[in-house]
């Protein structure tokens, strides 16, 4: 057997993987299944219940390295063979995971160095998952061995449709010696010499300049913003390299009809999803969300829009989502209302998912996740959730071919910048942000990006994400840019060119302030954006809240507010749209618009209220003739759409409330797929609480 000891993952060669869609002939609907956790042997009974419920796929094996290799070098597969064989015999497809995110006890006992060393001291303990350094040579040696042994044994199994590499992989706050060695190698390759690094990072500040690479301090207490930004890039790269490495091994063995994927998390900040996606046949994501009155579909929509966009619009998988209650304790025990489990499935499908799997089939009787319940409760008997799963599965068996491989074409995009997220974490401008530690400083993702996305979602405006790494603005008519604090001149020039050539942008404060190395540009802000923005500024301020003069967006006194941050703009050519209502700074515009070339850019110099942001977005849609009848339908009614394999328009309508809601169907004659009833233009339709309508609109659809 071939093994490769790696000092770091920096030297891995990339795989060649295409962007062709892995096509499904129907929606996959399933669960994670851990028979090894059961208090007794009930495999046959579980399979019977799964078959009765309509489960079509299970995900297995990602957490049980200790069972595959109970002692070093001793491999046991019979226990999993039995599970996969019986699932296959029952017609249930299997996704098999590499078990590398939870190490066996013998491994840490023999090689304690595989455990994480943390920044500012201390190390991880054994007793939890995801506690290892993913660049450790010892860890990589044993990972490769178990992966190859598993692939040799299972790759040819006809029941296995795909492989999952690792699970929910993130950067994990690693600060081990070998990780720092890898970081230095990365810096040498990127910056060349210590002298160049001193200049780019400004290490002469506080006298931190280095004369040799050996003098570069570990991350621990470093305060230099350039260092911290590059460190986070390296963290994300290490994760992507690790996933590429595992994918490469799996691809040596897998059949052409089997796919490779990984379960990502919708927090998105800690992983380079763009780079990782190149080596996945499709993206997959684990989405958890509120239940009962806390269910609004926002998390589902964000995850779908983001991970669909990462893979250039290809469909994706939901590998984990709420079955019943969730939590690492019993404080969040909120079982879904009737209809919510079913509605959630269709919410994922409406965003472009091709599979929905619950975590998990059965509730676990011990351990940290005792109260993270599965479809079956601790009594392991059919229940209300099971009945709803059965109903959904029956519907998918009947209409799933109409819903699979949904294609979405949106004209609005949000630019997401990992670098800006990190740099704003290091230099938070919100009053609750920590000046010394970035732990929990996620204002960019959780406040800025989330505000834009939530408003688009609640107004039924389809949206994609775009990224600095693959910036293609041309297919969009409106690009929304949350605070682009970190950006190269090249990226800013591409934004300017997009506007000049007819594109339209809504841009937020702080954009263009720093270059790609987190150095403040030594020119008048907003630097290279000055011409396209049509203003400059020299001053900015923190504040809690103030009004805009005269309620320019007509939102009422309560919502006519801006907060947190304000820039004092001085217009060259830009048209002021709103001014601060302030005794000293009231002459400065708060929001401007500038026509530039054939397009235009609206700039928000402050953080505006949700109501103002909604007005701005809807006004822009109106100006660009992008409004559709979907914007006449308002929250708590949500609609999503796309084209199916027959090139027919599929329109989903969701009621996120406990009251029946009515709306007028604004499109052409169509068929509601769940009921089989035909629908006419301007027909009044009713959606029951926590229910969904699915309407197929075909150009030449005939009554049958």
QUIZIKA-V306227 format. One line per field, one symbol per residue. ss: DSSP state (H for helix, E for strand, C for the rest). Layout:
ss->???
//
This chain:
ss->CCCCCCCCHHHCCCCCCCCCCCCCCCCEEEEECCHHHCCCCCHHHHHHHHHHHCCCEEEECCCCHHHHCCECCECCCHHHHHHHHHHHHCCCEEEEECCCCCCCHHHHHHCHHHECEECCCCECCCCCCCCECCCCHHHHHHHHHHHHHHHHHHCCCCCEEEEECCCCCCCCCECCHHHHHHHHHHHHHHHCCHHHHHHHHCCCHHHCCCCCHHHCCCCCCCCCHHHHHHHHHHHHHHHHHHHHHHHHHHHHHCCCCCEEECEEECCCCCCCHHHHHCCCCCCEEEECCCCHHHCCCHHHHHHHHHHHHHCCCCCEEEEEECCCCCCCCCCCCCCCCCCHHHHHHHHHHHCCEEEEEECCCECCCCCCCCCCCCCECCCCCCCHHHHHHHHHHHHHHHHHHHHCCCECCCCEEEEECHHHHHHHHHCCCCCCCCCCCCCCCCHHHHHHHHHHHHHHHHCCCCCEEEEHHHCCCCCCCEEEECCCCECCHHHHHHHHHHHHCCCEEEEECCCCCECCCCCECCCCECHHHHHHHCEEEEEEEEEEEEEECCCCCCCCCCCCEEEEEEEEEEECCCEEEEEECCCCCCCCEEEEEEEECCEEEEEECEEECHHHHHHHHHHHHHHCCCCCHHHHCCCCEEEEEEECCCCCEEEEEEECCCCCEEEECCCCCEEECCCCCEECCCCEEEECCCCEEEEEECCCCCCC
//
